Every structure is written in C-alpha cells, then in structure tokens.
Amino acid sequence: METLFLLWLGKPLWMWLAFLAIVAVLLALDLGVLHRSSARSAFARA
C-alpha cells in the first residue's frame, strides 16, 4: 500500500493513477457513447 504514496514527478502515484483512470473513462465515453452513429458521412456533407 505504501507504493501508492511514492512520489513520481513530484506527485503521489495515486494521483497519477486517478488522473489516468479519469482520462481513460472520458476517452471511452467519447469514443463509445458520443460517436455511436455508424452512418458514414456523405462527401458533400463533409
């Protein structure tokens, strides 16, 4: 458990892990939920 409190780039490791988890969740939300339409956009629309 002490490994989570080791300093890495000046911040505790648990802060980096929490940050990376938030980024991963937001990326999954963006790619999985917000871009669900599988229809290809037409050339004229693009």
N, CA, C and O atoms as a Maestro MAE file, in Angstrom:
{
 s_m_m2io_version
 :::
 2.0.0
}

f_m_ct {
 s_m_title
 :::
 protein
 m_atom[184] {
  # First column is atom index #
  i_m_mmod_type
  r_m_x_coord
  r_m_y_coord
  r_m_z_coord
  i_m_residue_number
  s_m_chain_name
  s_m_pdb_residue_name
  s_m_pdb_atom_name
  i_m_atomic_number
  :::
  1 25 0.822 -1.207 0.000 1 A "MET " " N  " 7
  2 3 0.000 0.000 0.000 1 A "MET " " CA " 6
  3 2 0.859 1.260 0.000 1 A "MET " " C  " 6
  4 15 0.413 2.325 -0.426 1 A "MET " " O  " 8
  5 25 2.081 1.132 0.476 2 A "GLU " " N  " 7
  6 3 2.950 2.307 0.503 2 A "GLU " " CA " 6
  7 2 3.395 2.732 -0.888 2 A "GLU " " C  " 6
  8 15 3.849 3.861 -1.077 2 A "GLU " " O  " 8
  9 25 3.268 1.836 -1.867 3 A "THR " " N  " 7
  10 3 3.665 2.197 -3.230 3 A "THR " " CA " 6
  11 2 2.791 3.302 -3.786 3 A "THR " " C  " 6
  12 15 3.243 4.070 -4.636 3 A "THR " " O  " 8
  13 25 1.560 3.403 -3.333 4 A "LEU " " N  " 7
  14 3 0.673 4.448 -3.844 4 A "LEU " " CA " 6
  15 2 1.098 5.836 -3.380 4 A "LEU " " C  " 6
  16 15 0.693 6.843 -3.961 4 A "LEU " " O  " 8
  17 25 1.911 5.885 -2.335 5 A "PHE " " N  " 7
  18 3 2.342 7.178 -1.808 5 A "PHE " " CA " 6
  19 2 3.751 7.551 -2.229 5 A "PHE " " C  " 6
  20 15 4.283 8.563 -1.773 5 A "PHE " " O  " 8
  21 25 4.372 6.744 -3.099 6 A "LEU " " N  " 7
  22 3 5.676 7.109 -3.631 6 A "LEU " " CA " 6
  23 2 5.538 8.321 -4.541 6 A "LEU " " C  " 6
  24 15 4.552 8.461 -5.264 6 A "LEU " " O  " 8
  25 25 6.527 9.183 -4.496 7 A "LEU " " N  " 7
  26 3 6.482 10.362 -5.353 7 A "LEU " " CA " 6
  27 2 6.981 10.012 -6.739 7 A "LEU " " C  " 6
  28 15 8.007 9.350 -6.895 7 A "LEU " " O  " 8
  29 25 6.255 10.456 -7.730 8 A "TRP " " N  " 7
  30 3 6.647 10.274 -9.125 8 A "TRP " " CA " 6
  31 2 6.361 11.576 -9.828 8 A "TRP " " C  " 6
  32 15 5.204 11.987 -9.918 8 A "TRP " " O  " 8
  33 25 7.387 12.238 -10.329 9 A "LEU " " N  " 7
  34 3 7.300 13.570 -10.926 9 A "LEU " " CA " 6
  35 2 6.691 14.578 -9.956 9 A "LEU " " C  " 6
  36 15 5.948 15.472 -10.361 9 A "LEU " " O  " 8
  37 25 7.008 14.425 -8.690 10 A "GLY " " N  " 7
  38 3 6.585 15.398 -7.694 10 A "GLY " " CA " 6
  39 2 5.204 15.194 -7.131 10 A "GLY " " C  " 6
  40 15 4.785 15.960 -6.264 10 A "GLY " " O  " 8
  41 25 4.477 14.191 -7.587 11 A "LYS " " N  " 7
  42 3 3.121 13.925 -7.094 11 A "LYS " " CA " 6
  43 2 3.033 12.469 -6.654 11 A "LYS " " C  " 6
  44 15 3.764 11.623 -7.169 11 A "LYS " " O  " 8
  45 25 2.146 12.168 -5.706 12 A "PRO " " N  " 7
  46 3 1.973 10.767 -5.300 12 A "PRO " " CA " 6
  47 2 1.440 9.916 -6.461 12 A "PRO " " C  " 6
  48 15 0.731 10.410 -7.338 12 A "PRO " " O  " 8
  49 25 1.793 8.654 -6.442 13 A "LEU " " N  " 7
  50 3 1.408 7.746 -7.516 13 A "LEU " " CA " 6
  51 2 -0.103 7.608 -7.639 13 A "LEU " " C  " 6
  52 15 -0.616 7.447 -8.746 13 A "LEU " " O  " 8
  53 25 -0.833 7.667 -6.515 14 A "TRP " " N  " 7
  54 3 -2.280 7.507 -6.588 14 A "TRP " " CA " 6
  55 2 -2.920 8.650 -7.365 14 A "TRP " " C  " 6
  56 15 -3.950 8.450 -8.009 14 A "TRP " " O  " 8
  57 25 -2.338 9.837 -7.318 15 A "MET " " N  " 7
  58 3 -2.880 10.957 -8.099 15 A "MET " " CA " 6
  59 2 -2.721 10.697 -9.592 15 A "MET " " C  " 6
  60 15 -3.633 10.978 -10.370 15 A "MET " " O  " 8
  61 25 -1.563 10.160 -10.000 16 A "TRP " " N  " 7
  62 3 -1.352 9.836 -11.413 16 A "TRP " " CA " 6
  63 2 -2.297 8.739 -11.868 16 A "TRP " " C  " 6
  64 15 -2.843 8.810 -12.969 16 A "TRP " " O  " 8
  65 25 -2.498 7.726 -11.036 17 A "LEU " " N  " 7
  66 3 -3.411 6.645 -11.401 17 A "LEU " " CA " 6
  67 2 -4.851 7.138 -11.510 17 A "LEU " " C  " 6
  68 15 -5.587 6.714 -12.400 17 A "LEU " " O  " 8
  69 25 -5.251 8.027 -10.611 18 A "ALA " " N  " 7
  70 3 -6.600 8.595 -10.675 18 A "ALA " " CA " 6
  71 2 -6.760 9.448 -11.929 18 A "ALA " " C  " 6
  72 15 -7.800 9.396 -12.586 18 A "ALA " " O  " 8
  73 25 -5.748 10.223 -12.261 19 A "PHE " " N  " 7
  74 3 -5.791 11.054 -13.460 19 A "PHE " " CA " 6
  75 2 -5.896 10.194 -14.716 19 A "PHE " " C  " 6
  76 15 -6.703 10.482 -15.599 19 A "PHE " " O  " 8
  77 25 -5.090 9.144 -14.797 20 A "LEU " " N  " 7
  78 3 -5.132 8.263 -15.966 20 A "LEU " " CA " 6
  79 2 -6.466 7.525 -16.060 20 A "LEU " " C  " 6
  80 15 -6.968 7.291 -17.159 20 A "LEU " " O  " 8
  81 25 -7.040 7.159 -14.918 21 A "ALA " " N  " 7
  82 3 -8.345 6.497 -14.931 21 A "ALA " " CA " 6
  83 2 -9.424 7.445 -15.435 21 A "ALA " " C  " 6
  84 15 -10.301 7.031 -16.192 21 A "ALA " " O  " 8
  85 25 -9.376 8.704 -15.029 22 A "ILE " " N  " 7
  86 3 -10.354 9.692 -15.486 22 A "ILE " " CA " 6
  87 2 -10.219 9.920 -16.987 22 A "ILE " " C  " 6
  88 15 -11.219 10.003 -17.700 22 A "ILE " " O  " 8
  89 25 -8.983 10.020 -17.464 23 A "VAL " " N  " 7
  90 3 -8.750 10.204 -18.896 23 A "VAL " " CA " 6
  91 2 -9.274 9.003 -19.681 23 A "VAL " " C  " 6
  92 15 -9.891 9.175 -20.732 23 A "VAL " " O  " 8
  93 25 -9.033 7.784 -19.178 24 A "ALA " " N  " 7
  94 3 -9.499 6.581 -19.861 24 A "ALA " " CA " 6
  95 2 -11.027 6.517 -19.896 24 A "ALA " " C  " 6
  96 15 -11.606 6.127 -20.909 24 A "ALA " " O  " 8
  97 25 -11.672 6.891 -18.813 25 A "VAL " " N  " 7
  98 3 -13.139 6.888 -18.771 25 A "VAL " " CA " 6
  99 2 -13.697 7.931 -19.731 25 A "VAL " " C  " 6
  100 15 -14.660 7.652 -20.445 25 A "VAL " " O  " 8
  101 25 -13.119 9.110 -19.761 26 A "LEU " " N  " 7
  102 3 -13.595 10.146 -20.681 26 A "LEU " " CA " 6
  103 2 -13.365 9.753 -22.136 26 A "LEU " " C  " 6
  104 15 -14.202 10.036 -22.994 26 A "LEU " " O  " 8
  105 25 -12.242 9.107 -22.419 27 A "LEU " " N  " 7
  106 3 -11.968 8.653 -23.778 27 A "LEU " " CA " 6
  107 2 -12.961 7.569 -24.196 27 A "LEU " " C  " 6
  108 15 -13.474 7.596 -25.315 27 A "LEU " " O  " 8
  109 25 -13.231 6.625 -23.309 28 A "ALA " " N  " 7
  110 3 -14.197 5.575 -23.610 28 A "ALA " " CA " 6
  111 2 -15.594 6.163 -23.794 28 A "ALA " " C  " 6
  112 15 -16.346 5.718 -24.661 28 A "ALA " " O  " 8
  113 25 -15.938 7.144 -22.993 29 A "LEU " " N  " 7
  114 3 -17.235 7.804 -23.133 29 A "LEU " " CA " 6
  115 2 -17.325 8.532 -24.463 29 A "LEU " " C  " 6
  116 15 -18.348 8.463 -25.144 29 A "LEU " " O  " 8
  117 25 -16.279 9.215 -24.828 30 A "ASP " " N  " 7
  118 3 -16.278 9.965 -26.079 30 A "ASP " " CA " 6
  119 2 -16.349 9.032 -27.280 30 A "ASP " " C  " 6
  120 15 -17.154 9.258 -28.183 30 A "ASP " " O  " 8
  121 25 -15.538 8.005 -27.308 31 A "LEU " " N  " 7
  122 3 -15.493 7.121 -28.467 31 A "LEU " " CA " 6
  123 2 -16.645 6.133 -28.489 31 A "LEU " " C  " 6
  124 15 -17.114 5.762 -29.565 31 A "LEU " " O  " 8
  125 25 -17.109 5.702 -27.337 32 A "GLY " " N  " 7
  126 3 -18.133 4.664 -27.290 32 A "GLY " " CA " 6
  127 2 -19.552 5.166 -27.274 32 A "GLY " " C  " 6
  128 15 -20.437 4.529 -27.845 32 A "GLY " " O  " 8
  129 25 -19.791 6.286 -26.638 33 A "VAL " " N  " 7
  130 3 -21.164 6.752 -26.451 33 A "VAL " " CA " 6
  131 2 -21.495 7.931 -27.361 33 A "VAL " " C  " 6
  132 15 -22.549 7.951 -27.996 33 A "VAL " " O  " 8
  133 25 -20.617 8.889 -27.424 34 A "LEU " " N  " 7
  134 3 -20.936 10.115 -28.156 34 A "LEU " " CA " 6
  135 2 -20.820 9.961 -29.660 34 A "LEU " " C  " 6
  136 15 -21.394 10.757 -30.402 34 A "LEU " " O  " 8
  137 25 -20.097 8.962 -30.125 35 A "HIS " " N  " 7
  138 3 -19.925 8.748 -31.563 35 A "HIS " " CA " 6
  139 2 -20.522 7.411 -31.977 35 A "HIS " " C  " 6
  140 15 -19.873 6.623 -32.665 35 A "HIS " " O  " 8
  141 25 -21.747 7.159 -31.563 36 A "ARG " " N  " 7
  142 3 -22.371 5.868 -31.816 36 A "ARG " " CA " 6
  143 2 -22.877 5.735 -33.242 36 A "ARG " " C  " 6
  144 15 -22.987 4.616 -33.742 36 A "ARG " " O  " 8
  145 25 -23.185 6.820 -33.904 37 A "SER " " N  " 7
  146 3 -23.749 6.706 -35.250 37 A "SER " " CA " 6
  147 2 -22.739 6.066 -36.177 37 A "SER " " C  " 6
  148 15 -21.623 6.562 -36.335 37 A "SER " " O  " 8
  149 25 -23.134 4.961 -36.790 38 A "SER " " N  " 7
  150 3 -22.209 4.247 -37.655 38 A "SER " " CA " 6
  151 2 -22.389 4.640 -39.108 38 A "SER " " C  " 6
  152 15 -21.702 4.109 -39.980 38 A "SER " " O  " 8
  153 25 -23.303 5.566 -39.387 39 A "ALA " " N  " 7
  154 3 -23.518 6.002 -40.767 39 A "ALA " " CA " 6
  155 2 -22.324 6.831 -41.223 39 A "ALA " " C  " 6
  156 15 -21.844 7.705 -40.500 39 A "ALA " " O  " 8
  157 25 -21.864 6.548 -42.409 40 A "ARG " " N  " 7
  158 3 -20.743 7.312 -42.959 40 A "ARG " " CA " 6
  159 2 -21.276 8.634 -43.493 40 A "ARG " " C  " 6
  160 15 -22.348 8.680 -44.098 40 A "ARG " " O  " 8
  161 25 -20.545 9.677 -43.274 41 A "SER " " N  " 7
  162 3 -20.972 10.969 -43.764 41 A "SER " " CA " 6
  163 2 -20.720 11.059 -45.276 41 A "SER " " C  " 6
  164 15 -19.721 10.558 -45.792 41 A "SER " " O  " 8
  165 25 -21.632 11.694 -45.942 42 A "ALA " " N  " 7
  166 3 -21.522 11.825 -47.388 42 A "ALA " " CA " 6
  167 2 -20.398 12.781 -47.749 42 A "ALA " " C  " 6
  168 15 -19.995 13.614 -46.937 42 A "ALA " " O  " 8
  169 25 -19.900 12.661 -48.958 43 A "PHE " " N  " 7
  170 3 -18.799 13.517 -49.398 43 A "PHE " " CA " 6
  171 2 -19.234 14.976 -49.431 43 A "PHE " " C  " 6
  172 15 -18.461 15.854 -49.048 43 A "PHE " " O  " 8
  173 25 -20.453 15.251 -49.880 44 A "ALA " " N  " 7
  174 3 -20.927 16.629 -49.959 44 A "ALA " " CA " 6
  175 2 -21.089 17.227 -48.575 44 A "ALA " " C  " 6
  176 15 -20.875 18.424 -48.384 44 A "ALA " " O  " 8
  177 25 -21.466 16.398 -47.606 45 A "ARG " " N  " 7
  178 3 -21.652 16.878 -46.241 45 A "ARG " " CA " 6
  179 2 -20.311 17.163 -45.580 45 A "ARG " " C  " 6
  180 15 -20.193 18.084 -44.772 45 A "ARG " " O  " 8
  181 25 -19.322 16.385 -45.920 46 A "ALA " " N  " 7
  182 3 -18.006 16.566 -45.318 46 A "ALA " " CA " 6
  183 2 -17.383 17.848 -45.864 46 A "ALA " " C  " 6
  184 15 -16.265 18.199 -45.490 46 A "ALA " " O  " 8
  :::
 }
 m_bond[183] {
  # First column is bond index #
  i_m_from
  i_m_to
  i_m_order
  :::
  1 1 2 1
  2 2 3 1
  3 3 4 2
  4 3 5 1
  5 5 6 1
  6 6 7 1
  7 7 8 2
  8 7 9 1
  9 9 10 1
  10 10 11 1
  11 11 12 2
  12 11 13 1
  13 13 14 1
  14 14 15 1
  15 15 16 2
  16 15 17 1
  17 17 18 1
  18 18 19 1
  19 19 20 2
  20 19 21 1
  21 21 22 1
  22 22 23 1
  23 23 24 2
  24 23 25 1
  25 25 26 1
  26 26 27 1
  27 27 28 2
  28 27 29 1
  29 29 30 1
  30 30 31 1
  31 31 32 2
  32 31 33 1
  33 33 34 1
  34 34 35 1
  35 35 36 2
  36 35 37 1
  37 37 38 1
  38 38 39 1
  39 39 40 2
  40 39 41 1
  41 41 42 1
  42 42 43 1
  43 43 44 2
  44 43 45 1
  45 45 46 1
  46 46 47 1
  47 47 48 2
  48 47 49 1
  49 49 50 1
  50 50 51 1
  51 51 52 2
  52 51 53 1
  53 53 54 1
  54 54 55 1
  55 55 56 2
  56 55 57 1
  57 57 58 1
  58 58 59 1
  59 59 60 2
  60 59 61 1
  61 61 62 1
  62 62 63 1
  63 63 64 2
  64 63 65 1
  65 65 66 1
  66 66 67 1
  67 67 68 2
  68 67 69 1
  69 69 70 1
  70 70 71 1
  71 71 72 2
  72 71 73 1
  73 73 74 1
  74 74 75 1
  75 75 76 2
  76 75 77 1
  77 77 78 1
  78 78 79 1
  79 79 80 2
  80 79 81 1
  81 81 82 1
  82 82 83 1
  83 83 84 2
  84 83 85 1
  85 85 86 1
  86 86 87 1
  87 87 88 2
  88 87 89 1
  89 89 90 1
  90 90 91 1
  91 91 92 2
  92 91 93 1
  93 93 94 1
  94 94 95 1
  95 95 96 2
  96 95 97 1
  97 97 98 1
  98 98 99 1
  99 99 100 2
  100 99 101 1
  101 101 102 1
  102 102 103 1
  103 103 104 2
  104 103 105 1
  105 105 106 1
  106 106 107 1
  107 107 108 2
  108 107 109 1
  109 109 110 1
  110 110 111 1
  111 111 112 2
  112 111 113 1
  113 113 114 1
  114 114 115 1
  115 115 116 2
  116 115 117 1
  117 117 118 1
  118 118 119 1
  119 119 120 2
  120 119 121 1
  121 121 122 1
  122 122 123 1
  123 123 124 2
  124 123 125 1
  125 125 126 1
  126 126 127 1
  127 127 128 2
  128 127 129 1
  129 129 130 1
  130 130 131 1
  131 131 132 2
  132 131 133 1
  133 133 134 1
  134 134 135 1
  135 135 136 2
  136 135 137 1
  137 137 138 1
  138 138 139 1
  139 139 140 2
  140 139 141 1
  141 141 142 1
  142 142 143 1
  143 143 144 2
  144 143 145 1
  145 145 146 1
  146 146 147 1
  147 147 148 2
  148 147 149 1
  149 149 150 1
  150 150 151 1
  151 151 152 2
  152 151 153 1
  153 153 154 1
  154 154 155 1
  155 155 156 2
  156 155 157 1
  157 157 158 1
  158 158 159 1
  159 159 160 2
  160 159 161 1
  161 161 162 1
  162 162 163 1
  163 163 164 2
  164 163 165 1
  165 165 166 1
  166 166 167 1
  167 167 168 2
  168 167 169 1
  169 169 170 1
  170 170 171 1
  171 171 172 2
  172 171 173 1
  173 173 174 1
  174 174 175 1
  175 175 176 2
  176 175 177 1
  177 177 178 1
  178 178 179 1
  179 179 180 2
  180 179 181 1
  181 181 182 1
  182 182 183 1
  183 183 184 2
  :::
 }
}
